[in-house]
Each structure stands twice: as C-alpha cells, then as structure tokens.
C-alpha cells in the first residue's frame, strides 16, 4: 500500500508542468522516453491490481540467488525520483540520451565489440584470435573493439602466440582492431563494460560477439544488418531465448500479442515503421486509437498473483523470443548512453551482484522497454541454395559449429550447481522490476510461405515457426526485391 508521502510524490509528478526545455524536445529525448516508460509501468500496476483482486496469490518459489534482488515495479520509483529532482535546464556531467530512429538506412558498416578477460583458457584465446582474423576481413567491419576486462598486464605480458598476435593486430594502424582496457579507464570488471559509452564506437550500429564465439559468416551478418536498418530503435539478434508463462492469463495474453505482432508485420502496417513513442506521427494516422495498435507489453503481476516465467534454454526460437544472448546482436550506439544512465544504477548493480551476472537479460529487457517495441530476429546461419551441393567448409571463423557452441554453453547448467535455476531467478527479478514483458520477436520468415504454425507445448514454445529454420539468401524477404521489408531501405 502506498504511503501518504508516495501518494503526494505521484500527485506532484502528474501535476508537474515540466519546463519547455523538456516539453518542446523531440520524442527521442530521454525525458520523453522516461515518461513513456513510467506511463507503462503505472498502467501495469493498475491492471495487475485489478487482476489481483479476483484471485489468490500462489506460493512463492525460493530464490536461488540469496538476497540479491530488485524491488517489484522498482523502475517506477527510479523514474519518478529522477524526473522530479532533475533539472534539464542545468548543465550536467552525464550526456543527455536520445532514442535512435526507427530507420537508419544509410548505415552500411558496423563496429564489432568483443569482451574478454583471460589468457589462461587457451581454447577460448584461440577462438578469439581466429574470430578477430575473420571479422577483420569482412566488408561490413569498420572497427573491432576488444574490451579487456582485467589487468592490462595479463594481456600485454602473455607469451602465448595467440595473445601476441592480438596485440600485433592492435598495434597495426591498418588493422581495424583496437583494445579498450576497462580497468585502465576507471571501470571495474563488469560484463556491462561492453556497453559503456566510453568505448566510443565510430559506427552507429554495434555488433556484439562473445570471445568464444560463435562468430558468424558475412552473409548472415549482412542479412542481420539489413534487418536492423529498418528496425534500428530496437535490438536485432539471432541467438534468442523465450520464456514459458506459468499462468493461463499470461499464456492467453502471449498468444494475443504474438498474433497482433505477426499481423502487423505481414500487412506492412504503419505501426511497424513508427516508434511507439512518436506521438506526432501516431496522431497523423486515421486509425489512431487509445492503444495505437502497437503490440502490447504483457503484465507480470508477481506482487499481486505470484506470476513467474520459466527460462527456456532448449533452443533458439525465431518467434516469441524475449531476449538474445550477446553473440550476433545488433544495437544502435545511442542505447549505450541509456544503459549507463544514472537512473538505471540499481539495475547495473544487480547485474554486478547476481551470481549469473545476467547482462544479456538486462540489455534485452531494458532496450525493449525504452523503445516500446519487441525484438527482431534473423537467422544466424544462411544455407546454400537447395539445388546446390553443399561444399566442404574450410573457413576457420566458423570452425566451431553453432550447435556445438550451444551445447557447450548448456554445460553451465550441470557443471555449476543450480546455474539454470539461478538464471531463471535472474530473469524473474528483472521482469518484476519493470512489471511487464516485451511483445516478443518476429521471425525472419514473417510474410513468407516458410512461416508455419508453431507448437506451444514443444520446446520451441511459440505460436509460429520458420520452416526451414535457416534460410537461403533467396528466402529472406527484406533482402530480395518484392519481399516484405525490402522497400523500407530501397
């Protein structure tokens, strides 16, 4: 129950007449985005309050992460405090953040960011070196930033040939690699360092890889970049994860939202080209309504009904994915400013303190809530045309098959005690902090004959699926003339 002080704060916030410095700026300005995010969580709290009155609250699951947690709907308090106390008329040390535009058709190259911290794991070190070699020769690579997340001397003093080769590349002015030493720049060892504005990527779009890969071939990266060009205000990726909803209410909402999102994409609706935060462009459409027709975020009414989600790590679904693992994700560099914004300090501290350090979960959730949109997915593997015989692959950059790579990642689930439970604990804490879940991803095959009915009770757990899972270049609609999305940047 809210205290009189909390009620007063909320009333003052609603009645506050912010200065023209705030009200007259573009919808991309951080103050507008924060108010939109605050409006969403406030609406969710109201909706969950109504749901909670009609049912009993299930028993709580025991947390596997001890006392590391975040307050339910905590983002509301953080945003209210910031908007009430921050004066946008005054200069400040931290820059003002701006949401990126929905389209960035002129962007044709990317900064690649890889993070590492050790030379002791020789297999990982070799994968890193081979990955840098392959990525540096690709046409879309403008630069490669290696974020070194431990003492500089560990890398500069290493004797292994792979470490020496990495240093050689960084010293070669003609090579795209540069090294950012986190500790030398005043940062602590934190997985979120790869998203720090201090990296100053030269390109508008950043592509991320883990130091052990998998590192994608250029055709897959090019397809992902072209999809990102007309979805540059959200996260675009391929190594996706979804969640199983444990309540009938949430499962029903999931189906409704998935159908809505797919329908909008298939019909090339205006909502797929306009930011949900852009009130002026939304108002210009005749079919404007209270909901504006955008796919809705799904309330997680944990405080009222005990709602939880189950983390599904069994596959990489094209549809209904709510987060991406880092490798192969595209993100506009403007989001780096938001990720390290003072208002999200509580979220960053949680990432640092939780035993699984769930930066991937935090990034996907935060970015989708800032953008007001779901994610977009592309295939991490491009098949050869079906009438061609597959040649023998001798490209070192993909020497570790992606399927094998996923199996190696899953070993954490049984090598580290209760790792899977702790990952599930982390995503539930993060979602409770925001109060809702993004609408989910739409797969590469949307609007094509390859989009088929999914199986909600299978491991994939999605309303739709792409069959085949991995396309040929001719199957991908947005890179072929006449295909859905092609005309967005042509």
N, C-alpha and C positions, 0 to 999 in steps of 0.2 A: 504493500500500500504506500502511495506517495505521501511524503511528509508535507506540512504546510509550506516549508521552505521550497521543496521541489515543485509544488504547485505554483508558488509565486514565481519561481525561475521560469517555468514553462509559460506562464501567462505573460511575463515580461518579454519572453522571446517571441511569442506570437504577435504581441502588440508593438514590438520594437520597429521603428522606422529607420532602417539602415541608411547610411549616407549614400549620396549619389555616386560616390566612388565605387560602391558595391552594386547598386541597382542599375546603373547605366552601362555596365560592362557586358561583354559577350557571355553567352550561356556557358562557354568553356572555362570561364574564370572559376577558381577554386571555391569562392564563396557561394556561387550558384550551385556548383556540384555538391557542396556540403549541405546546402539547404535541401536539395533534392533527395540526397541520401537520408537526411534527417526526416523528411516527409515520409519516406518509405518505411523506416523503422517505426515511426509513430503510428502509421496506418496499420502495420503488422501487429503492434501491441494492442490496438483496439480490436482487430479481428480475432486475435488469439484470446483476448479477454472474453469475447462472446462465445467462442468455442469452448473455453474452459468452464463456463457456467453450465454447459449441457452434458458434461461427462466427468468421470472421476479420473484422477491422476494415477498412472501406473507406478509401480515401484521403481526406484532409481537403480541404475547399474553402478557398481563400484568402479571408481576411476582407477585406471592402471598407472596414472602419472602422478600419484600422490597429491600434493597440494597445488601443483602448477595448474592454474585455471584462469579464466576470464569471466567477468560478470555477465550474466544474461542481459541482452539488449544494451551492453556496455557502450556500444558505439553511439547511442543516443546521448548519454551523459557527456562523452568526449566532445561530440559535435556542438552540443548546446553550450558547454563551457567555452569552447573556442570562439564561437560566433558571438557570444555575449561579451567576452572580455577582449577580443582582438579588434584593434582599430586599424582599418585598412587605409586610413588617411596618412598614417605614420609609416616611415620607412622601417624596414626590418632586415635582419641579417639573412634569414632564410628566404629564398626567392618565392614569388607568388606562382603557384602551379596553374597550368591550363590543360584542360582535356584536349586530346588530339582530335582532328576532324574525322568524320566517318570515312572519308576517302583521301588517299594520298597517292593518286595515280602516277605522279611524276617521280616517285621513288623507285629506283631500279637496282639499287645495291644496298648492302646491309653491313652493319658492324656485327661481328661474332664475338660473344663473350663466353669464355670458359673459365671455370674456377678450379683450383687445385691447391694442395697444401703439403704434399709429402713426396719424397723420392724413394721411400723405403719399399713401397709396393711397386716392384719392377714391372709387373704386368700392366698396371694402371699407367705407369710412366710411359711405357712403350705405346700404349693406345693413345695417350695424349700427344706424343710426338708424331705418330703416324697421322692422327687426326689433323693436327696443325699443318702437316705437309700437304695433305689432300685438300683441305679447305682453302689454303693459300693460293692454290692454282685455279680456283673456280671463278668464273667471270663475275658473279654477283658479290664476291667478297671484297669489300673496300678496306677493312681492317680486321684484325683479330686481337682481342684484348684478353690476355691471361691474367686473371685476378689471383694473385698468390696470397693465400690466406694464413700464412705462418711466417716465421722469421725469414728475412731475405737471405740470410747466410745459408739456410738449409738448401736453397736452390743454387745460389752462386758458388757455394763450396762443394757441390755434389761432383762426384767423379764419374758417375755412370755416363756413357756416351749419349744416351737419350736426353739427359739433363743438359749436357754440354751443347748438344745440337739445338735445343730450345733456346738457350742463351745466345748461341751464334745467330739464330734467326732474329732475335730481338735486337741484336747489335747491328744487323744489316739494314741500312736505311732503305734498301729496295724491297725489303720483305714487309708484309702487312702486319707482322706480329709486334705488339708492344706489351710490356709487363707492368701491371699495377700492383705494387706491394702494399697490401692493406695496412699492416702494422706500421710501416714507414709513413703512412698518411694519417696516422692517428686513429685508425679503426681497430676494433678487436676482432677476434676470429668469429665471424658471423656469416652464415650462409646468405644472408640478405645483402652482403657486400657486393655481390654481382649485380645488384640492382641499385647501387649507390650513384647519385648524380655526379660525384667526384670523378667517376670514370670518364665522363665527357665523351660519349661516343660521337663520332663525326657524322654518322648517318642517322636519319630519322627513325629507321627501324633497326631493332636489335634482334639477333637470333641467338638463342642460348643452347649450349651443349654442356653436359656433364663431362668431367675429364676422362671418364672411361667409356664415353660414347653412349649409345651408338651415334656415329657421325653419318649423316645422310648423303646420298648421291645428289649431284647437282640438279637432276631432273625433278626430284621430289622437292628440293629447296626452292626451285624456280616456281613450281606449282603452288607451294605454300605462300611464296611472296606475292604472286598474282592474286591469290585469295585475300591476303592481308591488305592489298592495295585498296580494295573497296570495303574493308572491314577494319580500318586502321584505328578505330576507337575501342577495340576490344582485344582479347587475347586469341591468337590463332595458333593451333598446335596439332599434334598428331598422336602423342603418347598419352592417351586420355584415360581417365578413371570416372566411374559413376558410383552412385550410392543407391542402396536399396532402402526404400522408405518403409517404416515399420507400422504405420497406421493406415487404415482404409481411407481416411480423409486425405492424407498426403499422396497416397497412390492414385486416388481419383484426380487430384489436382495435377499430378505429374502427367497423366495421360492427356488431360485437357490442354495443358500448356504445350506439351510436345506436339499435339495436333495443330494447335494455333501457330506455333513457330514454323512447322513444316509447310502449312498452308500459305503463310505469308511469303516464304522463300519461293515456293512453287509458282505463286502468282506474281512474283516480282513486285510485290506491293510496296507502296511508298514508305511504309514503316521500316523496310529493310535498307533504306538509303538515308534515313534521317535519324539523328540522335534523339533518344527519348528525353533528353534534357533541353532540346532546342524548341522552346515554346513558340517562338515566332513561326518557324517552318511548320510545326504541327498545326497551329491555328490556321494556316493558309489552306489546309485541306478540308474539303467539304464534308468528309466523313469523320471529322473530328468529334470525339465523344469524351466522356469522363475518363475512360481508361485509355483513350487514344489508340486503342487497338494493338498495342505492343504486347508481346508475351509477358505474362506476369511472373514476378518472383513468388516462390512457394513458401508460405509461412512455416516456420519451425516453432511450434508452440510448446517448447520444452517446459518452460516455467509453469504453464497452465495445465498441460495434459501429459507431460513426460515424453513428448515426441523425441525420437532419436533417428539416426540413419546408420546403416551398416556400410562400411567401406568395402567396395568390390574391387579386388585386385586381380581378378582372374583373367581379364582380357582388356583390349583397347577398343572400346565401342566408338563407332562413328557418330551415333546419335545419343542424346541424353547423357552426355559427359558433362560433369560439373567442375572438373579441374584437369590440369595437364601436369605430367612430370616435366621437368625443365627441358630435357633434350628435344630440340626441334621446335621450340616455341618462338613465335614472332611477337614482339611487343614494341609499341611506339615509345621512343625515348622520353616523351613527356610524362609517362607514368612513373619514371624513376623519381621525379620530383615529389609526386604524391606518396610513393612508398616510404620515403624518408621524411615526410612532413611531420612536424611536431605533434599534430593531432592524433597520429597513429603510433605514438611512442609505446603505448600499452600493448599494442599488437606486436610490435617488434620485440619487446621484452619477452613476451610469451614465446615467440619463435626461438629466442635465445635460451630460455629456461626449460622448455618442454624437452623431455628426453629424446624425442624423434626429430626435433628442430624442423618443424613442418613448413619450411619456406614455400614449397610448391603449393600447398593448400592455402596458405595465407595470400600468395600472389594471385591465384585464380579467383579466390573469393573477393579480395579487395578490388581488383581490376573490374570484375563484373559489376560490383556494386557501384563503383564510380561511374562506369559507362552506362549502367542501367540496361545492359544487354547480356544475352547469353554468349557462349563461346562459339567459335567456328573451327571445324576440324578438316584436315586434309590427310591424304594417305602418306605414310612415311616410306612407302615403297611403291615404285612405278614398275609395272610389269611390261615385258616386251609384247609387241602385237601378237595376238593369238595365233596368227598364221605363220609366225616365225619361230624357228627352233631356238631355244634359249642357249646362248653361248656360255662357255666356261668363264666364270668371273675371276679376274686376277687383280682386282683393284684393292690395294691394301686398306683404303679408307673404310671399306665395309667388310673387312676380314672377319669381324665378329658379327655373326648374324643377329638380327634384332630379336628373333625368338629366343635364341640362346641368351642374349643380354637380359631379356625379361626374366628368364629363369634364374639368372644369377642374382637379379635384384630380389626375387622372391625368397632367396635363401635367407635373407634377413629375417623372414617370418619364422624360420625354425632355428636359425643359428643364434639369434638374440632372443632371450626369453620374453615372451609376450609382446614381441615387436608389433605384430598385426593388431593386437588389442590396443596398444598404445597409439598406433596410427588412427585407429577408429575413434579412440578417445580424443585425439587432437582435432579431427575434423568436426566432431560434435561440439567441442568447446568453441571453435572458431565460428561455426554456424549459429550457435546460440548467441554469440557476441553481436552478430549482425541481425539475427532474428529471422532470416529468410535465405532461400537458396536460389541461385540464378536459374533462368529458364532451361538451361542445358544447351548442348551443342546441336548443330545441324550438320549432317554428314556430307561428304563430297558428292554423293550420288543424288542429292535432292534435286528434283525436277527431271530426273532421267529414268530410263527403263530399268536401271540397276537398283532402284530403291524398292525394297520389298518389305513385307510385314515382318516385324521382329517377334521375339519370344520373351515376354516379360518374366516368365518363370525360369528362363535359362540363365546361364552365367552372364550372358550379354546384357540381359535385363533392360531392353529398350523397345520402344514402340515400333521403330523402323530399323532396318539394317541395310548395308550395302552388299550386294552380291554380284560380282565378287568383292571381297573386302579391299583388295588392292587393284586399282585400275591400270589400264594402259593410258598413254597420253591422250589418245583419241577419245577416251571415255570421260575425261574430266571436262565438265561443261564450260567452266569460266575461261578456259584457255583455247576453246575451239569456237570459231565464228558460228553464230546462231545458237550457241549453247547458253543456258541460264547463267547470267552474270557476266558474260563476255562483253556486253555493251557498256558495262559500268566504267571501264577504263579504256575504251577504244572509240 
